[in-house]
Every structure is written in C-alpha cells, then in structure tokens.
Amino acid sequence: MQILFATSEALPLIKTGGLADVSGALPAALRAIGVDCRLLLPGYPAVLAKLKYTRPVARFDDLPGGVAARLLESVQPGVGVPLYVLDAPDLYDRAGGPYQDATGHDHADNALRFAVLSQVAARLASLGSPLAWHPDILHCNDWQTGLAPAYLRLSGDLRPTVMTVHNLAYQGIFPPHTLSLLNLPAHAFSIAGLEYYGNLSFLKAGLYYADRVTTVSPSYAEEIRSEPLGMGMQGLLAGKGEHLVGILNGIDTDAWNPAADPFLGCAYTAETLADKSHCKRALRREIGLVEDDTAPLFGMIARMTPQKGMDLVLSIADELVGRGGQLAMLGTGDRDIEAAVRALAQRHPGHVAAHIGYDEGLSHRIEAGADVFLMPSRFEPCGLNQMYSLRYGTVPVVHATGGLRDTVDDGVTGFVFAPAEADALRDAIERVFDLWRRPAQWQAMMRAGMRQDFSWRRSAAAYAALYQSLLGA
Ligand code: ADP
C-alpha cells in the first residue's frame, strides 16, 4: 500500500502542536508494518535548514495565485521516511511561525499558502502526477490540507482520500471571495461543498469531499457528531455514519521513556519507582519550589488557551496550595491567561512555579518530577500529556472528554472528573489528597499507569486496516 501523508507540520522538522507529533511518528510506524507511507510538507525555513540534502524532483508553474514551486525530495531525519518538501519561497520563506508572524498575527496570505500545499497534494495523488511514485490513498490532516480532497474530486479524479481531524476548533475559514483566487469553481461554494455559514472553510472541504474521516480518539469521534463539540460541523459529521472513525494516537515511547530520557538527570522504571524522587528534587531546585517530602507536586503543561481549562486550575489553585500541594506550570498562549498564571506564582513563591514559554526539556522534567498531572481540558481530541504522564508514573487528573476519557481509567490509572467546572475539579483534587496519604495504593496507581501500551504500533495497525478497507471498497 502506498500512502501520501500531507501535513503542515511534522517532528523533528517543525512543530506548533500535537499534529506535529502525529505526523512525525505515524508514517514511520506505518512503514514499520509494510505500508509505503511518504510525507508532504511545506518548505518552511526551519524545515529546509534541518534537511541534510534535498533533490528537486518536479516543478509546478500553474498553482493557485500564479505561484510557482519546486518539489524537493528528502528524508525525515532520524526515521528515514521519504519526504517531499514543497519549496515555494514566496509563500513559506519568511520570519515567524508556520501560521503566524512574529507578532502573533496570522499571515495575511494563509489561504493561498495552504491552498497551494493542498493543490500539490492533490496533484501528487492524481493520475497526472509528475512523480513515478503513485499513492493509492491521499491522507490529509487538519484544515491546512483540507482543500486537497476537494481539488482532487473537483478535477474528476476518484483516488481515495482520508481526512484526519486533529482539532476541530481550527477550521481554516476565509471570506467567500477567496474562492476565485484559489482556482475553485463557483459551484463548489454550497452546503454540499466547501461553504460554511457564508464563508469558505478548508476543513469543511476536507470533511465533505474525503471518503473517510478520522479523528484521534473514539470518544472525540462520537462527541463531534453533535453540539457543542461539533463546532458547526456536527450535521456533516453525523451524516458520515461509519465513515467517521476515531483512532487513538500513540506516543513516541523512545522520546518519552523515564528509564532513558536525555532531558533528565535521573532515571526510573516501574520497578525502581523510588528513584522518581530524584527527578522531583531536581525539578524543585530548577524551578524554585521548596523541599517538602509530604507535598504532592502537581504539574501542568499546555497551550494557554481556553480549551485547556487553565482557568479551572486557577480558580482552585489557592486551595490546592493551602492544602499543602505544589504546582509547576509550563505554557504559552493567551496573554491574559499568562498574566493570571504569573500572578498566581507571585502569590505563592516557593509553592507555585510558572514558566511562560515553550521549553521541551522542562516539559520532560515536569512529567518526570511531578506526582500528579492536571489536564482539565474542556475538550481534548486525543491529548498527549496524559499519556506521557501515565508512562512516567505521574498520576493524571483529567476531564471526562475525548481522548482523556479513552486513556485514563478513573480510580485505576488516574482521576477522571466531570463536568468541566471548578467544583468537580476540586472534588477530584480531594480524591488525589486522600490517595496521596496511602502510599501503597498511590504506588499501585502509578504502576497501573506505567503498564499501559500507547505505542504507535497499535495506532498504525488501525490506520492500515482503515486504508485496506477503503481500497477494498
Ligand atoms: P495540543 O496539540 O492541543 O497542543 P496535545 O496534548 O495533543 O495538545 O499536545 C501538546 C504537545 O505540545 C505535547 O507534546 C506537550 O508536551 C507540548 N507542549 C505544549 N506546550 C508546551 C510548552 N510550553 N513547552 C513544551 N512543550 C509544550
């Protein structure tokens, strides 16, 4: 089976969120079970700088907006997955991140930037591809490649497509006049097409035109069929019936391994749990929390957006500290949430530490050093940190939603609460403190979490079965 996996970010080349973790790991896991999966990525400067070599293999002169681009061939560093990079300097060679400039504003030409990526994905999947390698299936991810199934179908090509939604909250919405710039026919601008409440939505296009829609956990696949998590797409998604499925993400069990994590100065396994206390001590020293062996240390790592429920933590944090808990927070995002987190840390020096920013090493040290991990997300398509936490023996406290509900077993591997309100979180924290006072039971919970298998092998097998069924159909 040959699969073209089109995405706008993939580790270790470029990352803004969970999409990069999936795109960085799933293609390699698919190849390991015999699926010839190859990546397509935009040629951001960060991507090109990290590639040892690139070789031009095709050029396109008639892309939307009159854009010309080269297709470069390379391999994904570390894992050797064949990689196609779309080199279009006018679109991708600029300062800032993949979607936003250095001041945090969306690039003004994002519609064109990702329409071009989608168009190239569609061409590579079509009969008219300039490459000798022809994928059996085009697999697209999130709004940035959502137009690809539309371009393919509207050109009359019937090559099967899969659209994976990593987060339905990002829908790639642009004003209707964008349509003509993107070489899309006017008739496609309808409810049965890519129109979305009077605008154009790249994500809706992908959901509508793709043969199969997947999302990253079974629970989220059910939740998005109705309000409120359907976020306006619920009608379309409910109509997909069994063609919408949830496949739980895996985690990179090499990068996230408490027995051999290069970001740590300590190591432990389920058999040497006592050594986790070295990680806790080192973390406290690093972020300035006071030594206190009786105090449970709560960690939280998240983009600081309303989705992640940081406000729930803020509303119970003073009580948590009052009861003797400590809190280590890492994240960056909305300025007002950042300010509230900073203020919390200032109110409780030595007991609450906040690091505003993106710091991969510190994220590993919090996972290893904390006793408890807070993940009160209002919604969570899959979530990675709760799985890292389970693997690190760091007991997760999660809201019963999406992938959190599918990965944490209440009372067995962690604590699951609902609804997403401060009172429910407060009750869960109460249960944490109760168990904390019973070390044997606490350690049993740590070990139960550490025994879970969240490897990509499992997820890759599920994707391969989906591809197989699509080709069979
Ligand atoms: P999302 O994709 O919604 O951001 P996930 O839990 O699926 O949430 O994935 C987030 C990933 O980004 C995790 O690997 C998490 O550790 C990482 N991350 C988020 N914020 C930070 C940060 N400030 N510093 C380091 N890593 C972070």
Residues whose N, C-alpha, C, O or C-beta is under 5 A from the ligand:
A	BS01	ADP	G17 G18 L19 I301 A302 R303 L330 G331 T332 G357 Y358 D359 E360 S363 G383 L384 N385
